[in-house]
Amino acid sequence: MLLSRSQIRRHPVLAFLALFSLLVAGWLLYLNFSITQKFDGRRWDLPAQVFARPLELYAGLDLTAARLEQELLRLGYAPVAGQPRRPGSFRRTARELSLVSRPFRFWDQRQPALALQVEFTGPAIRRLRNDKGDVPIARLDPLMVGSIFPTHGEDRLIVTPDQTPPLLTAALQAVEDRRFNEHHGIDPRALLRAMLVNLRSGELSQGGSTLTQQLVKNYFLDNRRTLWRKIREAAMAVILELHYDKADLLNAYINEIYMGQDGIRAIHGFGLASQFYFSRPLDELATHQLALLVALVKGPGYYSPTRHPARARERRNLVLQILADDGILTPAAAASAQQQALDTWNSRQAGSSYYPAFLQLVRQQLSTEYRDEDLTGAGLRVFTALDPLVQASAEAQLAAGLKALDGRKPDAEQKLAGAAVISSTQSGEVLAIVGDRRAGFDGFNRALAARRPIGSLVKPAVYLAALETGRYTLASVIDDSPISVPLATGGTWDPQNYDKESHGRVTLLRALVESFNLATVRLGLEIGLDPVADTLTRLGGPAQINRFPSLLLGAIEMTPLQVTQVYGTLANGGFLTPLRTVRSVVDATGEPLQRYPVAIAQVAEPAAIYPLNQALTEVIRRGTARTARDQLPPQLVAAGKTGTSDEYRDSWFAGFTGEHVMVVWVGYDDNQPTGLTGASGALGIWTNIMGELSSASFNPLLPGRLENQWIDYETGLLSRPACADVVALALPTDTRLQSKPGCGPGLRQLGRRARRWLEEKAN
Amino acid sequence: MRTCLLAALAAISLTACAGTFKQQEAPASPTTGSGGAGRVPDAGRSLSPAGAALIEESQRQRRAGQTAQASATLERALRIEPEHPAVWQELGQLRLEEGNFAQAEQMGRKALSLSPAGSLAQSYAQQLIADAQRAQQR
């Protein structure tokens, strides 16, 4: 067409040139297609951002000034000397903390920046006000705790041009590409200079790449330094410059460039880098912090501020020097910035900045409603219940506790593993998840995935099933003598007590509080395995439960998360509240997509749950968990149960206060015996975490038709406070009990009973 | 009318809380669940200003037809006042309005379980349960 056969024969050079330019044109077209597709496509590939709960400030909140300061530093608020004026700054004095919050778009409303004064009295906020008067309640902006990034690991947080400090764009051009505004994608002068340097040194060390070329290079993440790659890069850079204007390219660069590595997560762009290194938004960074980020562009690993601080500092100061030389900064400003420390966020100060264990559950719960590509690419914002302060306590205490337990067995071949889940008692929100002793570990998450036998944690279900028959109270007496259970498969099952002793006839209360196996097996067989299994399922346990007699002693596997669900139902007075991590999801523009409102279902009788919970508080007061009593704050009423599986393979403690439900598991990953009981292993960790939470006491309302009676702990007979070993136990008002000899009800009690009797007759 | 209800609920102190879950020495004379609120010494638990402010805000949002926001605001209140029947009562009323009768009933049951015997909160909760049950049968 272009050339006829005869023409080719006559002009072979011309023909070759024509063919060559055809090939080049095709290649350029191909490049054009792939680079523009990449560029346009990338604008949409935004991992969902995940936020922690916002801290609500109000008068009466149990929060010390130190804890609030910790939260603010965690949010990257800058401490200032004078009155704070800029959003994201605060000042703490002896009894007060003043702050200006950042404006934030919550899922339910937009909150502008607020100037607030917080007054403290010891452990609580006494008053919250602004310059106009008292403020009933205000939210801080929530911490961004991570994102749901695709499997290739690229994570980023997009910033728009108006969120980009002018100093950053100026510094990038000064340091990386002086003629950015003049060239058309490649800078021949810079290339020439680089080639000369390379020729002299004999290696390809100098780049001479424009910002546009660097952007292209980042798109294809190809680090081989070949000539062919260079040519392709240059061609694509020119093509990009033809299609898009400089501002677009610069914004793409700022969001695209690789800025560091955090495990499998690759930090891309200045927006996320600012959060990752300084825990604050890009437009709040100080000069020396921006300079460090610009310094990192050249090699985030090589200049890593954590691994090579001296190197990082030297390069940062070089960047500042260039800025001063170019007149972008005054010499004085540059010099003072050069004096600053590196100042990166120290993750050890208050726990890690990234919570993969919690994120796994978030992702799991969202995956039923969202496609993977929506989560990793559609720029959703996910608001969760994660409490970073609780999470930090749990991570630190689990790690310290396991280390101490390992220390007791120095010749052990492996280290103990552990997990912890903490939820809020009434709303069922998951506040913290620790799935490994290493905080921030992104791997096997024992809190969600380790299914282990629960041992005596099952017992509350046995006793609840018994109470719900109406045939027993906790003052009823049961035999704790040895029992041999014939099995359907032939043979017998001969359970034993922990101390290998029989305790004779004991109250249900004592059998639960001291976790007697024989009495529990007898009770369970009397009421039947079906009601026990059904009760456990009803409370939030597994839907399918094998009905073997060994179920009565907890030969059933559950994850720490499932146990949290079951104990949450107990803590909640018999209301099942499905555990939730996500409060709300909004789309990239801030419009709510989905809410996850609290949902509840009454699954157990209050009249049975209340005394059961009384017994669980006795577990800590006098039972298998009594060592916790002295470790907990003296006024804190807590309830719980120890669990130990066969041959000490699993050590559990599950318990709750009025505010928190917490489950701790300790064991070896390969299921070897640990030698630990629930009390000697998990309980100590549970207690240490709970001690740091300033939790509210467990203090439910006594349901109607129940009445608190003083009961003799050993015999279940009616007694009175003056007699030894009494406990208060809620019993149905129509319960008729004999009195312990010499300890019958006093006159006052008789009087009260008579009065009530009269009232009942009158109604 | 709703503000009246709120005021009434806020005024009810949750007196019967003085149960046996306090430390062992606390219940010198065990209380009874069937006793009226007025006869037990006041344990002094009323709605906090923060909780009250949020409930009022949710009522404003509800009147403006913003039920989703009202629900979100009530859940903020719930985190601050998880054991106050007023919050559950309001949530239940909202669910009733949204046509979620099963949850309305459950919220009513929760409010009931937190209301002292003979209190105004108790009768409101019983009313809510009855309304929700009637709506479910329809």
Interface residues (C-beta under 8 A of the other chain):
Chain A: E56 Y58 A59 G60 L61 W107 D108 Q109 D134 P136 I137 S424 T425 Q426 S427 E429 G573 G574 F575 R583 S584 P592 R595 P597 V598 A599 I600 A601 Q602 P606 N613 Q614 T617 R621 P634 Q635 V637 G658 E659 S697 F698 N699 P700 L701 L702 P703 G704 R705 L706 E707 N708 Q709 W710 P721 V727 A728 L729 A730 T733 R748 Q749 R752 R756 E760
Chain B: L14 A16 C17 G19 T20 F21 K22 Q23 Q24 P27 A28 S29 P30 T31 T32 G33 S34 G35 S48 P49 A50 A52 A53 L54 A68 Q69 S71 A72 T73 E75 R76 L78 R79 I80 P82 E83 L91 Q103 Q106 M107 R109 K110 S113 L114 S115 P116 A117
